[in-house]
């Protein structure tokens, strides 16, 4: 059966090929998401998506063989002094799902598709060696503003990340950046050897 219309989730956008972002999907969005052949959903929400918390969404994922990967984040509050609900450890755990073919296509969402999703995408951009101004320009496209806390979080993002060279996406490092990844200024890139 063909639906009357395809309705993307709020703040939906393509981040890279086979990597999408937006708000918490609702039933009217499911037909649209099916067209993207989503295999993995990264849910950056306070509560996991289960049969008890959201049976319709959970059943949609189960019926379409979509793996839901939940990362518990707090509520961020409102206004210019809002906190940063994501931490580096969560971002470093989520990034491998975004950059390896085995999980694609991937849809990332928080509750409204704004700050939390933007913070994770900003960490991805940092991994990709984007400039701060480019990262913050993209961030503002999906949020009403960017706070000092948001900026500090992104500028100070650091840690170790495992990258499987045989499975990493082609778009991760392009141009000049692919020659300097071993000397990434903020992240320690570890070659993940296939088992």
Secondary structure, DSSP 8 states (H G I E B T S, - for coil): ---S-----TT-EEEETTEEEES---GGGHHHHHHTT--EEEEEESS---TTT-HHHHHHHHHTT-EEEEEE-----SSTT------HHHHHHHHHHHHBGGG-SEEEE-SSSSHHHHHHHHHHHHHTT--HHHHHHHHHTTSS---HHHHHHHHT--EEEEE-TTTB-TTSS-GGGGGSGGG-SSEEEEE----
